[in-house]
Amino acid sequence: MKSFYVLQEYTFGSTQRLFQKYFLFFLGALCSFSLYSQQQDSLAIIKLLENEGLTWRMGDKEAHAKYWEKRPYSRFMVSTADGRTIDIPIESIIDPPSDMIGNGGFAFHSNHKMKIVGSTAWVMHDEVSVGTDGKESLSTEFRLLEKFDGHWKLVGQSIHFYDHPPENKIDTTSYIQTVDIETGSIETVLAINEHFEAPNWHPDNYLIVNSKGKLYTLDLETKNLEVLDTDFIDQSNNDHGISADSKWLAISHNDVTDPSPKPYKSAIYVMPVEGGKPRKVTSKVPSYWHGWSPNGKRLAYCAERNGNYDVYTISVNGGKEKRLTTAEGLDDGPEYSPDGKYIYYNSYKSGHMQIWRMLVNGRKQEQLTFDKNSNWFPHPSPDGKWIAYIAYTSDQKQDHLFGKQVKLRLMNIETKAIKDITPVFFGGQGTINVPSWSPDSKKLAFVSYSVN
């Protein structure tokens, strides 16, 4: 009997310990799942807020309406920097009049604070809204959301605008961004209070950009920005790019030692993409690089000779250059198609800046765009399906200036159908001068700006 009691006591103790062990395991798993679910909800809400603002600026009423749900208690309140309060009918947010939506620009969110309880959530965040004139509006925003059939929707919002502190004035802020050509989602890689330009996208997941004569690498994961070793080159401009095998970099650099009397003496150099000593390719100035041939043997560029800017190509080893265009007016931005058959470029030969293409020997020059925009810098995607380019929304003649209203557009090479992939924004020179496709042809890198 004593032995049975000891056995019974041992069995009960083991069962108790086993129950405690698995109870703690399941409790931990439940807490982990709950934490994971909260994290997923938080990410989904932040992405919703970004996309809601983007559809508003793009003028996509149907897409924008899907982010909202009217409830009996829905409100949309605005307080302005000068002390006014505006109560906007929620109907005007869900179904806005055409003159209220689609005014372009970008919004940049930060400092999210969030509380999620079941199917309801509130979010507070700061916002820098940049208009198409490059001016910033600062606000703190309070958002109310509810979950309907597993999807979060906005049900209310309060916006409080405020002015820049006097000591917080800066000249230029550069927003280095990416856009997904399928979803339209735009992500901000880095906002920096310096003037940066022209991102190239390397397969090792970093961008090459230029600023004040130097080149930099920007890691897309860590956001680390580091100077790229270009040896003696310290006056590079925004015409640089990576070879098809990702091993070499072409640079356009103002060679002040050149004996030419021309005021700007851009010459083209090549160097290892990881940094090193550049080697000069072009002997005549000015020459501005824009494209590598797919086999890496030739470079395409825009050059001024005898007062006219045309498209040229040259061996990567230098030598005699080959002129491909001869029309009066500017021909610029030449890039090879991935199959090496065509060179795409922009030209003023029609009396309006449009996108063209030609065979690599300069024959069969064909106009591709015919609209009222001034269209520049066609970039063929690595998979050969698309052309991305920058469009000035007003006629800029032969100028490609900074600080204008622009948008990025996408052409289907097969059908020639064109669509906008960004709202109109403040940019131009420096936004997308050079090839900036992701290696998988799904995204583009570009730069927008604000000035204060």
C-alpha positions in Angstrom: 0.0 0.0 0.0 2.8 2.3 0.8 4.5 1.5 -2.5 1.2 2.3 -4.4 0.9 5.6 -2.7 4.4 6.6 -3.6 3.8 5.6 -7.2 0.5 7.6 -7.2 2.3 10.6 -5.8 5.0 10.3 -8.4 2.5 10.0 -11.2 0.5 13.0 -10.1 3.7 15.1 -9.7 4.9 14.1 -13.2 1.5 14.9 -14.7 1.4 18.3 -12.9 4.9 19.1 -14.2 4.0 18.0 -17.7 0.8 20.1 -17.6 2.8 23.1 -16.4 5.4 22.6 -19.2 2.9 22.4 -22.0 0.7 25.1 -20.5 3.7 27.5 -20.5 4.6 26.3 -24.1 1.1 27.0 -25.4 0.9 30.3 -23.5 4.2 31.3 -25.0 3.0 30.3 -28.4 -0.3 32.2 -28.0 1.6 35.3 -26.9 4.0 34.9 -29.8 1.1 34.5 -32.3 -0.6 37.5 -30.7 2.6 39.6 -31.0 3.1 38.5 -34.6 -0.5 39.3 -35.4 -0.2 42.7 -33.9 3.0 43.3 -36.0 1.3 42.2 -39.2 -1.7 44.5 -38.4 0.7 47.4 -37.7 2.5 46.9 -41.0 -0.8 46.6 -42.9 -2.1 49.8 -41.4 1.1 51.8 -42.2 1.0 50.5 -45.8 -2.7 51.4 -46.0 -2.1 55.0 -44.9 0.7 55.4 -47.4 -1.4 54.0 -50.3 -4.5 56.0 -49.3 -2.4 59.2 -49.5 -0.9 58.1 -52.8 -4.3 57.3 -54.5 -5.5 60.8 -53.4 -2.5 62.5 -55.0 -2.8 60.3 -58.1 -6.5 61.3 -58.5 -7.7 57.6 -58.4 -11.1 58.1 -56.8 -12.1 54.5 -57.1 -9.0 53.1 -55.4 -9.1 55.8 -52.8 -12.7 55.1 -51.8 -11.7 51.5 -51.0 -9.6 52.7 -48.0 -12.6 54.3 -46.3 -15.8 53.2 -44.6 -18.5 55.6 -43.5 -19.7 55.1 -40.0 -22.3 57.0 -37.9 -19.5 58.6 -35.9 -17.1 59.2 -38.8 -15.4 62.7 -38.8 -12.7 64.4 -40.8 -11.3 67.5 -38.9 -8.5 69.8 -40.0 -6.9 72.6 -37.9 -4.7 75.0 -39.8 -1.4 76.7 -38.8 -3.2 80.0 -38.5 -5.7 78.7 -36.0 -8.7 77.8 -38.2 -10.7 74.6 -37.8 -12.4 72.9 -40.8 -15.0 70.1 -40.5 -14.9 68.3 -43.9 -17.9 66.0 -44.7 -16.8 62.4 -44.7 -18.7 62.1 -48.1 -16.2 64.5 -49.6 -13.3 62.3 -48.6 -14.9 59.0 -49.9 -16.3 60.6 -53.1 -14.4 63.8 -53.5 -15.1 66.4 -56.3 -12.7 66.3 -59.2 -11.0 69.6 -58.2 -10.3 68.3 -54.7 -8.3 65.2 -55.6 -5.3 64.5 -57.9 -3.2 67.5 -57.1 0.0 65.5 -57.0 3.0 65.7 -54.6 4.1 63.2 -52.0 3.5 62.6 -48.3 6.2 61.3 -46.0 5.2 59.7 -42.7 7.2 59.2 -39.5 7.0 58.6 -35.8 4.0 56.2 -35.9 2.3 55.6 -32.6 -0.4 52.9 -32.7 -2.9 51.1 -30.5 -4.8 48.1 -31.8 -7.6 46.5 -29.8 -9.4 43.8 -31.6 -10.9 45.2 -34.8 -10.3 48.8 -33.9 -7.1 50.9 -34.1 -5.9 54.4 -33.7 -2.7 55.8 -35.2 -0.8 59.0 -34.7 2.0 60.1 -37.0 3.9 63.1 -38.3 3.6 64.0 -42.0 5.7 66.1 -44.4 3.6 66.8 -47.4 5.5 68.2 -50.4 3.4 70.0 -53.1 4.2 70.1 -56.8 5.8 73.5 -56.1 8.3 71.8 -53.8 7.0 73.5 -50.7 6.5 71.5 -47.5 3.4 71.4 -45.3 4.0 69.9 -41.8 1.2 68.2 -39.8 0.5 65.7 -37.1 -2.3 63.3 -38.0 -4.6 61.1 -35.9 -6.3 58.2 -37.8 -9.1 56.0 -36.7 -9.5 52.5 -38.3 -11.7 49.5 -38.1 -11.4 46.0 -39.6 -14.1 44.9 -42.0 -14.0 41.3 -43.3 -10.4 41.0 -42.4 -9.4 44.4 -44.0 -8.5 47.6 -42.2 -10.3 50.8 -43.3 -10.2 54.4 -42.2 -13.3 55.6 -40.4 -12.1 59.0 -39.2 -9.2 61.4 -39.3 -7.9 64.6 -37.6 -5.1 66.7 -39.2 -3.2 69.5 -37.4 -1.0 71.7 -39.5 1.9 73.7 -38.1 4.7 75.9 -39.4 8.4 75.2 -39.8 10.3 76.5 -36.8 12.4 79.5 -37.9 15.7 77.7 -37.2 14.6 74.7 -39.3 15.0 76.2 -42.8 17.0 74.2 -45.3 17.7 74.6 -49.0 16.9 71.2 -50.5 15.7 67.9 -49.2 16.2 64.9 -51.5 13.8 62.0 -51.2 15.3 58.9 -52.8 12.4 56.6 -53.6 11.3 53.4 -55.4 8.0 52.7 -57.2 6.6 49.3 -57.9 5.3 49.4 -61.5 2.6 46.8 -60.9 1.1 47.9 -57.6 2.0 51.6 -57.8 3.4 51.4 -54.2 6.0 54.0 -53.5 8.6 53.6 -50.8 11.1 56.2 -49.4 14.6 54.7 -49.1 16.2 57.9 -47.7 15.3 61.5 -47.0 18.4 63.7 -46.7 18.9 67.4 -46.5 21.4 67.5 -49.4 20.9 67.6 -53.2 21.3 64.0 -54.4 20.6 62.7 -57.9 20.3 59.9 -60.4 20.1 56.5 -58.7 21.5 53.4 -60.5 20.3 50.0 -59.1 23.0 47.4 -58.5 22.0 43.7 -58.3 23.7 43.5 -54.9 20.8 45.6 -53.5 22.4 49.1 -53.4 22.0 52.3 -55.3 24.7 54.5 -56.8 23.9 58.2 -56.6 25.8 61.5 -57.0 26.0 64.7 -55.0 28.3 67.7 -55.3 30.7 66.0 -57.7 31.0 62.8 -55.7 29.4 59.3 -56.1 27.9 57.4 -53.2 26.5 54.0 -52.6 23.2 53.6 -50.7 22.4 50.2 -49.2 18.7 49.5 -49.7 18.5 47.4 -46.5 20.6 49.3 -44.0 20.2 52.7 -45.6 23.9 53.3 -45.1 25.3 56.0 -47.4 29.0 55.8 -48.2 31.3 57.7 -50.6 32.4 55.6 -53.6 36.2 55.7 -54.3 36.6 57.4 -57.7 40.2 58.4 -57.2 40.9 61.7 -58.8 37.3 62.3 -60.1 35.6 64.9 -57.9 33.4 66.7 -60.5 31.1 63.8 -61.6 27.6 64.7 -62.7 24.3 62.8 -62.9 25.2 60.8 -66.0 26.7 57.5 -64.6 25.7 53.9 -64.9 26.4 50.2 -64.4 27.4 47.7 -67.1 25.2 44.7 -67.9 27.5 42.3 -66.1 27.4 44.7 -63.0 31.3 44.8 -62.9 31.9 48.3 -64.4 30.7 51.8 -63.9 30.7 54.6 -66.5 31.1 58.2 -65.1 30.7 61.6 -66.7 33.2 64.0 -65.1 34.1 67.6 -65.8 37.8 67.4 -66.9 39.1 70.8 -66.1 42.5 69.9 -67.5 41.1 69.5 -71.0 42.4 72.3 -73.3 39.0 73.0 -74.9 37.7 76.5 -74.5 34.2 75.2 -73.9 32.8 76.2 -70.4 31.9 72.6 -69.4 34.3 69.8 -70.2 32.4 66.6 -69.4 34.3 63.5 -70.4 33.4 59.8 -70.0 35.4 57.4 -67.9 35.0 53.7 -66.8 36.1 52.1 -63.6 35.4 49.0 -61.5 32.0 49.3 -59.9 33.3 48.7 -56.4 35.7 51.7 -56.8 39.1 52.3 -58.2 41.0 54.4 -60.7 38.9 55.6 -63.7 40.1 55.3 -67.3 39.2 58.0 -69.8 37.2 56.8 -72.8 36.2 60.0 -74.8 38.8 62.4 -76.1 36.3 65.2 -77.0 34.2 67.3 -74.7 31.5 67.7 -73.6 30.3 64.1 -73.6 27.6 62.8 -71.3 27.3 59.0 -70.8 23.8 57.4 -70.9 24.0 53.7 -72.0 26.1 50.5 -72.0 25.6 48.0 -74.9 24.4 44.6 -73.5 27.8 43.0 -74.3 29.7 45.8 -72.5 31.7 46.7 -75.6 30.2 50.1 -76.5 28.9 53.2 -74.7 26.1 55.5 -75.9 26.2 59.1 -75.0 25.0 62.6 -75.8 27.7 65.0 -77.0 28.0 68.6 -78.3 30.0 68.9 -81.5 30.1 72.1 -83.5 27.2 73.6 -81.6 24.7 70.7 -81.9 23.9 68.0 -79.4 23.6 64.5 -80.9 23.7 60.8 -80.0 27.1 59.0 -80.4 28.6 55.7 -79.5 32.2 54.7 -78.9 34.2 51.6 -78.0 34.6 51.1 -74.3 38.3 51.2 -75.1 38.1 54.6 -76.7 39.0 55.5 -80.2 36.8 57.0 -82.9 33.3 58.0 -82.0 30.3 57.2 -84.2 27.6 59.9 -84.7 24.1 58.4 -85.0 21.8 61.5 -85.1 22.2 64.6 -87.2 19.0 66.6 -86.9 19.0 70.2 -85.6 18.1 70.4 -82.0 18.9 68.3 -79.0 19.1 64.5 -79.1 19.8 63.1 -75.6 19.6 60.2 -73.2 20.5 57.2 -75.4 20.1 53.7 -74.0 20.4 50.3 -75.5 17.6 47.8 -75.5 18.5 44.6 -73.6 18.6 42.7 -76.8 21.0 45.2 -78.3 18.8 45.9 -81.3 17.6 49.4 -80.5 18.8 52.6 -78.9 16.1 54.6 -77.2 16.5 58.4 -76.8 14.7 61.7 -76.5 14.7 64.2 -79.3 13.5 67.7 -80.2 13.6 67.0 -83.9 9.8 67.3 -84.2 9.8 70.7 -82.5 8.7 69.1 -79.2 10.7 66.9 -76.8 9.5 63.3 -77.4 10.7 59.7 -77.0 12.3 58.1 -80.0 14.1 54.9 -80.9 16.4 53.8 -83.7 18.5 50.8 -84.7 21.9 50.7 -83.2 23.4 51.9 -86.5 21.3 55.0 -86.4 18.8 53.9 -89.0 15.0 53.7 -88.9 14.5 56.5 -86.4 10.9 56.2 -85.0 9.0 58.6 -82.8 7.2 56.8 -79.9 5.4 59.6 -77.9 3.2 62.3 -79.3 1.7 64.1 -76.3 1.9 67.7 -74.9 4.4 66.7 -72.2 8.1 67.2 -72.6 9.4 63.6 -72.4 12.9 62.8 -71.4 15.3 59.9 -70.7 13.7 56.6 -71.8 15.0 53.7 -69.7 14.3 50.1 -71.1 13.6 47.5 -68.4 16.0 44.6 -68.1 13.4 42.2 -69.3 12.7 44.3 -72.4 9.0 44.8 -71.7 8.8 48.4 -70.6 10.1 51.9 -71.1 10.1 54.2 -68.1 10.7 57.9 -68.7 10.2 61.3 -67.0 7.6 63.7 -68.4 7.5 67.4 -67.7 3.8 68.4 -67.6 4.5 71.7 -69.5 6.5 72.4 -72.6 10.1 73.0 -71.6 11.4 73.3 -75.1 14.9 71.8 -75.0 15.5 72.4 -71.3 15.8 69.7 -68.7 15.6 71.8 -65.6 15.5 71.1 -61.8 12.5 72.3 -59.9 9.6 71.6 -62.3 6.4 69.6 -62.2 7.1 66.2 -63.5 5.8 62.6 -63.4 7.2 59.2 -64.2 5.4 57.3 -67.0 5.6 53.7 -68.3 5.2 52.5 -71.9 4.5 48.9 -72.8 7.0 48.2 -75.6 4.7 45.7 -77.4 1.4 47.7 -77.3 2.8 51.2 -76.9 0.2 51.8 -74.2 1.4 54.5 -71.6 0.3 55.0 -68.0 1.4 57.2 -65.1 3.3 55.4 -62.3 3.6 58.5 -60.0 1.6 61.6 -59.2 2.9 64.9 -60.6 5.7 66.0 -58.2 8.6 68.5 -57.8 11.6 67.2 -59.6 13.3 67.2 -63.1 17.1 67.4 -63.4 18.4 64.7 -61.1 15.2 62.7 -60.8 15.8 59.8 -63.2 18.6 60.8 -65.6 20.1 57.4 -65.8 19.1 53.7 -65.8 17.4 53.0 -62.5 15.5 49.8 -62.9 15.7 47.0 -60.3 17.3 43.9 -61.7 14.0 42.0 -61.7 12.2 44.8 -63.7 9.6 45.3 -61.0 10.7 48.6 -59.5 12.3 51.9 -60.4 14.4 54.2 -58.2 14.0 58.0 -58.5 14.5 61.2 -56.6 11.9 63.8 -55.7 12.7 67.1 -53.9 11.4 69.8 -51.6 12.9 73.3 -51.2 12.4 75.7 -48.3 
